[in-house]
Amino acid sequence: HRSAQDVPTKLVAKAVPLPMTVRGHWFLSPRTEYSVAVQTAVKQSDGEYLVSGWSETVEFCTGDYAKEHLAQLQEKAELIAGRM
């Protein structure tokens, strides 16, 4: 069991075989610090990939739960408590 501080959050796109596209959503935890860097790869006419350097690392911290999410959690808790 490691603390959140020990977990590397840099996404290493190099580990994924090319060609790849990142789609969809990342589900981020509230009140958590993240750092993200990206690379791009463009297929050239000779079939080789031109891979960019890493972007600058963006660091950000997510906020708390929104009021409507807290209301949903409370509603779920009350439903479960009502059945117990």
C-alpha positions in Angstrom: 0.0 0.0 0.0 1.7 3.2 -1.2 0.7 6.7 -0.5 -0.6 8.9 -3.4 2.7 10.8 -3.3 4.6 7.7 -4.3 2.5 7.0 -7.4 4.0 8.4 -10.7 1.2 10.2 -12.6 3.2 11.1 -15.7 1.5 9.3 -18.6 4.1 7.4 -20.6 2.8 7.2 -24.1 6.1 5.6 -25.3 5.0 2.4 -23.6 2.0 2.0 -26.0 2.7 0.6 -29.5 2.1 3.2 -32.3 -0.2 4.2 -33.8 -2.3 5.0 -30.8 -4.9 7.7 -30.0 -6.0 8.6 -26.5 -9.8 8.7 -26.5 -12.5 9.0 -23.8 -12.2 10.4 -20.3 -9.8 10.1 -17.5 -11.7 9.7 -14.2 -9.9 11.9 -11.7 -10.2 11.8 -7.9 -11.2 14.9 -6.0 -8.5 16.9 -4.1 -5.7 15.1 -5.9 -2.6 16.5 -7.5 -1.8 15.3 -11.1 0.9 16.0 -13.5 0.5 15.2 -17.2 2.9 15.3 -20.2 2.0 14.1 -23.8 3.8 13.1 -27.0 2.4 13.0 -30.5 3.3 10.7 -33.4 2.6 11.5 -37.1 2.8 8.8 -39.8 5.0 10.0 -42.7 4.8 8.9 -46.3 7.6 6.4 -45.9 5.6 4.7 -43.1 7.9 5.8 -40.3 6.5 7.8 -37.4 7.7 11.3 -36.6 7.5 11.4 -32.8 7.5 14.8 -31.0 9.4 15.6 -27.8 7.4 15.5 -24.6 5.2 18.5 -24.0 5.8 20.6 -20.9 4.4 18.9 -17.9 1.0 20.4 -16.7 0.5 20.2 -13.0 -3.0 20.7 -11.5 -5.0 19.8 -8.5 -8.7 18.7 -8.7 -11.2 20.4 -6.5 -13.7 19.0 -4.0 -16.9 17.2 -5.0 -19.5 19.4 -6.5 -22.7 20.0 -4.4 -24.8 17.8 -6.7 -22.4 14.9 -6.4 -22.5 15.2 -2.6 -26.3 15.2 -2.8 -26.2 12.0 -4.9 -23.9 10.4 -2.4 -26.2 11.4 0.4 -29.2 10.0 -1.4 -27.4 6.6 -2.0 -26.4 6.5 1.6 -29.9 7.2 2.8 -31.3 4.5 0.4 -28.8 1.9 1.8 -29.5 2.9 5.4 -33.2 2.6 4.8 -32.8 -1.0 3.6 -30.7 -1.9 6.7 
